[in-house]
């Protein structure tokens, strides 16, 4: 038995989504009032009841949410935030202390991932080893909210309001990572990795170790650019290129391969509009006229890191 089950944090997230849905539903000035309210309410119910609601019901809810987003029924309401002068005054007063809550989340996530699995009282555990990282992040987020409220001299109502405003600004793109990650599992069930292995083995000289390593790193980046998510690419490219050619054919180290492979996938994330929540949403939040400005700034960095990953993989995966 665990004292901090992961479902408790999902329930908190679901409650926040339901709060946002209620706020939107009772806002007569909202331009996409009912569609937005339905979207956030369905998302909240999925988080609240995902562990007990049948998978088919969750699937139908996701389909409805996608239809609402596709028909542009999900939008944001009128801006209700502090003025530019108020924000400037607050920034002047707080200075660099404003970064403390943001730094608290990863600090708590790392510490909790290492410590939480070892905390127990007899048969009662604080949390399971598998759930510890997510539970630690949840605790870090709660602690960061409390610290931010004390720093800014505000209450929980402001946190809910501003959090809801940010969620509305992100909109439907919020669920894109989960959908794309799930798509990776679907590809695995459909045997995409087998087809990838067949194509690579037929057209690429993978009997050369450097070529096999390069094919894996480049495949992770390219597939991520198409999918928008490295997790979706990992199942197909690791199963289709990494395991058969790098690990089995050339006896490469699978742990090193997977680590550098995910980093190669993240390079693809930097260079694609499919990663909307990373590349398009920031441009929208910053009010940039060029929606691809973030991607253009990241492409040189992504290519440089990807090139380095190819040589790092070749230099380490066959030697350790």
Secondary structure, DSSP 4 states (H G I P E B T S, - for coil): -BSS-HHHHHHHHHHHHHHHHHHHHT-TT-TTHHHHHHHHHHHHHHHHHTTTS-HHHHHHHHHHHHHHHHTT-----------HHHHHHHHHHHGGGGGHHHHHHHHHHHHHHHHGGG-EETTEESS-TTTHHHHHHHHHHHHHHHHHHHHHT--HHHHHHHHHHHHHHHGGGGGHHHHHHHHHHHHHHHTHHHHHHHHHHHHS-TTSHHHHHHHHHHHHHHHHHHHS-HHHHHHHHIIIIIIIIIIIIT---HHHHHHHHHHHHHHHHTT-TT-HHHHTHHHHHTT-S-TTHHHHHHHHHHHHHHHHHHHHHHHHTTT-
